[in-house]
Amino acid sequence: MTDDPDRVGWAVLVAASLGALLCFLNLSALNVALPAVARSLHASPTQASWILLSYMLVSTVCILSFGRLADLWGRRQFFLAGLGLFVVACAACAVAPSAEVMLASRVCQAVGAAGVMANASALVSDAFGRRKMGWALGVLAMAAALAQVVGYSLDRLWPGRRYTLGYVTVATLAHSVPAVGGTQVGDSLPRVPSPGPA
């Protein structure tokens, strides 16, 4: 039986928006939480700086290569794998006993976030097609922008490292949404045909 296109589109949009929300939230929330995190881990100023900057650095380096790999092996698989790694890394950040473990967990977070960010827009575009693609991408961009605003107040709700536990709950929900309707959007891309003889 063929999936209802609207149902598939909404499922993908909700999952991609939640994934983008989490990734960008993680980028801004630690700016506020960093002093509490550094104190709880007895981190030096250098370690604290790397805990903050490693996420941006690693995710930026990985996004381009992950986008290409997803073109070859499937966007949906890469998105879900990235989100799964992000969930595990969030939990590791919440219980990290030292600055070194926290830094390693942040690097894993960044790798997972790169898998999400590299494929979210492409999945949404595949699901909605040209007619509604602009609207759907606008919703996705709004979720990313909202995350950067909300991130600065998140530490008031989950002081210090505890905010990462909230991520685990929301990310787990986002991980399950693409299964709604059994959608396989983004599982594979049509291969570009090799040029034939002139």
N, C-alpha and C positions, 0 to 999 in steps of 0.2 A: 504494500500500500504506500502511495506517495505522501510525503509529509505536506501538511498545509503550509504554503510559503510564508504566510503572515506569522504563524506560530513559530516556525523555524527562525525567521528573522528576529522576532522579539526575544526568543531564547538566546540567540547569539549576541544580540545587542546588550541584554542584561548581563550576561557573563562577561563580555568584553568590557563593559562599563565598570563593573565591580572590580575586575582585574586591574584596569587603569586607575581606578580610585585607590586601590591598595598600594600600587607601586608609587604613585605620586604622593600619596599620604606619607609613605615611608620616607620620602625625600625631604618633606618639610617638617614632620613631627619631631624628628631628632634634633633639629635646630634649637627647639625649646627644651627638650628633655636632656640634652647633652650634659649640662652641669650635674644633674642628679645621677646620670649614668656613670659619669667619670668618678664621682665621689663613691658610689656604691662599689665600683670595681677597683678603686684606688689606682686609677689610670693616670699616667703622666700626661702633661700637655700634648706631647707628640703623639702618644697613643690615642688620646681623645680626638685629636685632629684627624688621624687616620680612620678612626671609627666613623667619623662623620663623612669624610671625603671618599672613602673606599667604595661606597655604594654608587656614587655618581660616576666615578672613574671606571669601575669594572662594568657597569651596565652600559656606559657609552661605548666602551671597547667591544662589547659582545653583541650589541644590537645589529650591526651591519652583517656580521657573519651568520648570526642566527636567522636573520631574514632570508639570506640566501639558502641556508640549509633547510629552512621550512619550505621554500619553493620546491626543493627536491624531494623532501620526505613527508610533507604534509603539515599544513599550518595548525590544524586542530590539535594534532599530537604534540607539537611543540608548545602551543599555548597551554595545554593541560599539564604537560610535564613541567613547564616553567612555573605554573601556579602551584603545583604540588611541591616543588622544591622550595618555593617561597614560603609556603605554610610551615614546612619542617624547619626552615631557617628562622622563621619568626619565633617558633617555640624554643629553638636553641638560644636565640637572643634573650628571651625572657628568663632563662635559667642559667645563663652563662656565669661561671664562677670567677672568671678572670678577664682582664682586658684582651688577652690573646685569643681566648675562645670567642669573645664578643666580636673581635675583628674578623675572625674566620667565618663566623656566622653571618656577619654583614656582607662579606664577599659572596657567600652562598645566596643570600637574599638578592644581591645584585644580579647574579647569574640567572636566577629564577625570574626576576623582574624583566630582564632583557628578553627572555623567551616570551613573556606576556606582551610587552610593549612592541616587540618586533612584529607581532601577528594580530594584535587587536583590530587595528584599522582594516587590514586586509580581510579578516574574517567578516567584519561588518559589511564591507563592500561586496564581498561574495554573496552574503545572505540577502541583501536588499536590491542589488542591481542598480542600474543607472537612475531609475525613476525616483527612488527614495534615498539614494545613497547620500546626498548632501545633507538631508535632515538627520539621518542616522549618524553620520560622522560628526554632525554638530552636537548631538547628544553625548557622544563619546568624548568630544573635546570639553564639553561642559563638566562631565564627571571628573576629568583630569584637572581642570581649573578649580573646581570645587574642593578637590582633595588638598590642593596647596593652600587654600584659605582655611579649611577646617583643621589642617595639621597643626597650625600654630596654637589652637585652643585645645587640642586633644590631650595634652599633658595634664590639663586640669581635671580631666575625667579619669585618666589612667596614669598617675604620677610615675616618673622614672621609666623603668623598663617594662612596667606592666601593660603599657599600651600595646605591646606586641601580641599579648594574649587575645585582645579584641580582634586583631587582624586574623588570627587563626580561625575564629568563628566565621567571620565574613568570607574569608578566602575559601573555606570548606564549602560554604553555600555556593559561591561562584563556581567552584569546581564541579558541582553537580548540575548546574543549570544547563550546560550544553547537551546533557542527556535528554532534556525535555523534548518529547516528540521524536526521539531517536534520530535527531538530525546528524548528518554526516558532512555538513558544510565545511569546506576547507580541508577535508581529509587529503585531498590531492588536487593538483593543478593540471590543466591540460598542458602537455609538453609542446614547446614551440617546435613546429616541424622544421626539419633541416631543409635548406633550400634545394630544390630539384634542379635538373638541368635547364638551362635557358631555352 
